[in-house]
Amino acid sequence: MSQDVEITSFDLRYESCRMKHAGAEKALLGSIVEHGIREPLQGVDSADIRILLNGFKRYRCASKLGLAMVPYVSLGCDEAFGIIQLIRIANSRSLSMLEQARLIDELRSVHAMSVSEIARLVERSNAWVSMRIGILREMSACVMDKIFSGDFPVYAYMYTLRRFIRMNGVRKKNVDEFVRAVAGKHLSIRDIELLAHGYFRGSNEFVEQIKKGDIRWGLNLLKQPARYDDACTEAERRTLRELEVTQKYMQRLTCMVKDGRCGSNAFYAQAHLMAGGILRCLDMFSRAIKEFHDRSGQAQSGRHPSRGRHEFTGDQPSLEGEPEDGARHH
């Protein structure tokens, strides 16, 4: 049951384990002004202080508004148990994967808990815990700071930069330089993805311009091909759009199916059918894309491409449940 406590009684040692989001905090501030704090803050009671674990946005908003008392619910008096409780509660709520990873790291480094012990207490598998530990090990202190301060979107790291690190052997030093250059610029996920492709695959000139902070120049250069859409037929433009959407969803799903947050029986029943449908199309899709890649490469280099050996007429599988062009932003 919640109680009203003095806002000055909180210890904020875990504030760095939770992500900041200026937009969400601004909206929350307006809501608190109008309705008050609807959901109590959560923490553990230790001696004469309360260690805050959940509700840092509400805490900062209350401080800005000069509130002396805030609603609070205790998760017990043991710090490690309180963290475990928060992770268990947040499995179906608002704790992100990286925030889970930071708290798990606290349990391992500060409270000397093993992977199997944490997994048992949060009622998850060892693989679930190990994956979050691995994500944290991949990140440098620079990237972690920019993400948790709200200057760099976590989605851009998870689904764009991690892919470059894993597939292209990009060094952490280069990732740090890129994140420093674009962090805090209020760029969209799409713009960050475009810049990452140019930065890690482009010329030295492009890299240097981005390092100097000439972000707008880089984006204009990368978006320039769109100005030549008139040179393509409607069928060609449609094909390019479909290729772009397919690449985006393939990259996203590659990460999502390894996430581990989805595990209900209802989810698996539907996912199994859909995954089976994809597998049945996969071989033919792979052959078609490889042949198309070869033909387009030959045409670009000035050679005359021969037509594909296979004409796709009649027996193409229907693509049920085709994704709409418009993925959500994190």
C-alpha positions in Angstrom: 0.0 0.0 0.0 1.3 3.5 -0.9 2.2 6.2 1.6 3.1 9.8 1.2 6.8 10.5 2.0 9.1 13.4 1.9 10.8 13.8 -1.4 14.1 14.6 0.3 14.2 11.2 1.9 15.2 9.4 -1.4 18.7 8.1 -2.3 19.2 8.4 -6.1 22.1 5.9 -6.5 20.2 4.0 -9.3 19.2 7.0 -11.3 22.0 6.3 -13.8 20.5 2.9 -14.5 17.3 4.4 -15.9 17.0 6.2 -19.2 16.0 9.9 -19.6 13.6 11.0 -22.2 13.0 14.8 -22.4 9.8 14.5 -24.4 8.2 11.9 -22.1 9.3 13.9 -19.0 7.8 17.1 -20.4 4.4 15.4 -21.0 4.6 13.8 -17.6 5.2 17.2 -16.0 2.0 18.6 -17.6 0.0 15.5 -16.4 1.3 15.9 -12.8 0.3 19.6 -12.8 -3.2 18.7 -13.9 -3.8 15.4 -12.1 -1.0 14.9 -9.6 1.2 11.8 -9.3 -1.1 9.0 -10.2 1.4 6.1 -9.8 3.5 5.9 -6.6 7.3 5.8 -6.8 9.0 2.5 -5.8 12.1 1.7 -3.8 13.6 -0.1 -0.9 13.8 1.1 2.7 17.4 1.0 4.1 18.2 2.4 7.5 17.1 6.1 7.5 16.9 6.5 3.7 14.7 5.2 0.9 16.7 3.9 -2.2 14.6 4.9 -5.2 14.4 2.2 -7.9 11.5 3.2 -10.1 9.9 6.7 -10.7 12.9 8.9 -11.5 10.9 10.9 -14.0 8.1 11.5 -11.5 10.8 12.4 -8.9 12.4 15.0 -11.2 9.0 16.5 -12.2 8.0 16.7 -8.5 11.2 18.5 -7.7 10.6 21.0 -10.5 7.2 21.7 -9.2 8.4 22.1 -5.6 6.4 19.2 -4.2 7.4 18.3 -0.7 5.6 14.9 -0.5 5.1 12.1 -3.1 3.3 8.8 -3.0 5.7 5.8 -2.5 5.5 2.0 -2.3 8.3 0.0 -0.6 9.5 -3.2 -2.3 11.1 -4.3 1.0 14.2 -3.5 2.9 16.7 -5.6 1.0 18.4 -3.8 -1.9 19.1 -6.8 -4.1 15.6 -8.2 -3.5 14.1 -4.9 -4.5 15.9 -4.9 -7.8 14.8 -8.4 -8.4 11.2 -7.4 -7.7 11.4 -4.4 -10.1 12.8 -6.6 -12.9 10.0 -9.1 -12.4 7.3 -6.4 -12.4 8.8 -4.7 -15.4 8.8 -7.8 -17.5 5.3 -6.8 -18.6 5.7 -3.1 -18.1 8.1 -0.2 -18.9 11.6 -1.3 -18.1 13.7 -1.5 -21.3 16.1 -4.2 -22.1 19.1 -2.0 -21.5 17.7 -0.8 -18.1 17.2 -4.5 -17.2 20.8 -5.1 -18.3 22.1 -2.2 -16.0 20.2 -3.5 -13.0 21.4 -7.1 -13.7 24.9 -5.8 -13.8 24.4 -4.2 -10.4 23.2 -7.5 -9.0 26.3 -9.2 -10.3 29.0 -6.6 -9.5 27.6 -5.1 -6.3 25.6 -8.0 -4.8 27.8 -10.8 -6.2 24.9 -12.8 -7.6 25.5 -15.5 -10.3 23.7 -15.7 -13.6 21.8 -18.8 -12.6 20.7 -17.2 -9.3 19.4 -14.1 -11.0 17.6 -16.1 -13.6 15.9 -18.2 -10.9 14.8 -15.2 -8.9 13.5 -13.2 -11.9 11.9 -16.4 -13.2 13.7 -16.2 -16.5 16.1 -18.5 -18.3 19.9 -18.2 -18.0 20.0 -17.3 -21.7 17.6 -14.3 -21.0 20.0 -13.0 -18.3 23.2 -13.7 -20.3 21.9 -11.9 -23.4 21.4 -8.7 -21.4 24.9 -9.1 -19.9 26.3 -9.5 -23.4 24.5 -6.4 -24.7 26.1 -4.3 -21.9 29.5 -5.7 -22.6 29.2 -4.6 -26.2 28.6 -1.0 -25.3 31.3 1.5 -24.5 31.0 3.9 -21.6 30.6 6.8 -24.1 27.6 5.1 -25.9 26.0 4.0 -22.7 26.2 7.6 -21.3 24.7 9.1 -24.4 21.8 6.6 -24.4 20.9 6.8 -20.8 21.1 10.6 -20.8 18.6 10.6 -23.6 20.9 12.2 -26.2 21.0 9.1 -28.4 17.9 6.9 -29.1 18.3 3.3 -27.8 16.4 2.0 -30.8 19.1 3.4 -33.2 21.8 1.6 -31.2 19.9 -1.7 -30.9 18.8 -2.0 -34.5 21.4 0.0 -36.4 24.7 0.3 -34.7 24.8 -3.2 -33.2 24.3 -4.6 -36.7 27.3 -2.7 -38.0 29.4 -3.9 -35.0 28.4 -7.5 -35.5 28.3 -7.8 -39.3 30.9 -5.3 -40.5 33.5 -5.5 -37.7 33.3 -1.8 -36.8 35.5 -0.9 -33.9 34.0 0.5 -30.7 36.2 3.6 -31.2 34.5 4.4 -34.5 31.1 3.8 -33.0 32.0 6.2 -30.1 33.0 8.9 -32.7 29.8 8.5 -34.6 27.6 8.6 -31.5 29.4 11.7 -30.2 28.9 13.4 -33.6 25.2 12.8 -33.9 24.0 12.7 -30.2 21.8 15.5 -29.0 21.0 16.7 -32.5 17.3 15.6 -32.3 17.7 13.4 -35.4 15.0 10.9 -36.4 15.8 7.1 -36.3 15.7 7.1 -40.1 18.3 10.0 -40.4 20.6 8.3 -37.9 20.4 5.0 -39.9 21.2 6.9 -43.2 24.2 8.7 -41.5 25.5 5.4 -40.1 25.5 3.8 -43.5 27.4 6.7 -44.9 29.8 6.9 -41.9 30.7 3.2 -41.7 30.6 2.5 -45.5 31.3 5.8 -47.1 34.4 7.9 -48.0 36.9 9.4 -45.6 35.7 12.8 -46.7 32.2 11.9 -45.5 33.5 10.7 -42.1 35.5 13.8 -41.5 32.5 16.1 -42.4 30.3 14.2 -39.9 33.1 14.4 -37.2 33.2 18.2 -37.7 29.4 18.3 -37.1 28.3 19.0 -40.6 25.3 16.7 -40.2 23.0 18.6 -42.5 25.6 18.3 -45.4 25.8 14.5 -44.8 22.0 14.0 -44.8 21.6 16.1 -48.0 24.2 14.1 -49.7 22.7 10.8 -48.7 19.2 11.8 -49.6 20.3 13.2 -53.0 19.4 10.1 -55.0 15.8 10.7 -54.2 15.9 13.7 -56.4 16.3 11.5 -59.4 13.1 9.5 -58.9 11.8 11.0 -62.2 14.4 8.9 -64.0 12.7 5.7 -62.9 9.4 4.3 -64.0 6.6 3.8 -61.6 7.3 0.1 -61.5 10.9 0.8 -60.7 10.1 3.3 -57.9 7.7 0.7 -56.4 10.3 -2.0 -56.5 12.9 0.3 -54.8 10.4 1.1 -52.1 9.6 -2.6 -51.5 13.3 -3.4 -51.4 13.8 -0.7 -48.7 10.9 -1.9 -46.6 12.0 -5.5 -46.9 15.6 -4.7 -45.8 14.3 -2.6 -42.8 11.9 -5.4 -41.6 14.5 -8.1 -42.1 17.0 -6.2 -39.9 14.4 -5.4 -37.3 13.0 -9.0 -37.1 16.5 -10.5 -36.8 16.9 -8.6 -33.6 13.3 -8.9 -32.3 13.1 -12.7 -32.6 16.2 -12.9 -30.3 14.8 -10.4 -27.8 13.1 -12.9 -25.5 10.4 -10.5 -24.3 7.6 -12.3 -26.2 6.8 -15.8 -24.9 3.1 -16.4 -24.4 1.4 -19.4 -25.8 -0.9 -17.2 -27.9 2.1 -15.5 -29.4 4.0 -18.7 -30.2 0.9 -20.3 -31.8 0.6 -17.4 -34.3 4.3 -16.8 -34.7 4.9 -20.4 -35.6 2.5 -20.3 -38.5 3.9 -17.0 -39.8 7.5 -18.1 -39.5 6.6 -21.3 -41.3 5.1 -19.3 -44.2 8.3 -17.2 -44.4 10.5 -20.3 -44.4 8.6 -21.8 -47.3 9.2 -18.6 -49.4 12.8 -18.2 -48.2 14.8 -20.2 -50.8 13.0 -18.8 -53.8 13.2 -15.3 -52.3 17.0 -15.7 -51.7 17.6 -16.9 -55.3 15.6 -14.1 -56.8 17.4 -11.4 -54.8 20.8 -12.9 -55.6 20.1 -12.9 -59.3 18.6 -9.4 -59.1 21.7 -8.2 -57.2 24.0 -9.6 -59.9 22.0 -8.0 -62.7 21.9 -4.6 -61.1 25.6 -4.8 -60.3 26.4 -5.6 -63.9 24.2 -2.8 -65.2 25.8 -0.3 -62.8 29.3 -1.2 -63.9 28.4 -0.7 -67.6 28.1 -4.3 -68.6 24.9 -5.6 -70.3 23.1 -7.8 -67.8 21.4 -10.9 -69.0 17.9 -11.5 -67.9 17.5 -13.8 -64.9 17.4 -17.5 -65.7 14.0 -17.9 -64.0 10.9 -16.0 -65.0 8.5 -15.7 -62.1 5.1 -16.4 -63.6 2.1 -18.1 -62.1 3.5 -20.1 -59.2 4.6 -17.3 -56.9 3.4 -17.7 -53.3 0.9 -15.1 -52.0 2.4 -12.8 -49.3 -0.3 -12.8 -46.6 0.2 -10.4 -43.8 2.5 -8.1 -45.7 3.8 -5.4 -43.4 2.6 -1.8 -43.9 5.2 0.8 -44.9 5.4 2.6 -41.6 7.3 1.1 -38.7 6.9 2.6 -35.3 9.6 4.8 -33.8 10.9 3.9 -30.5 
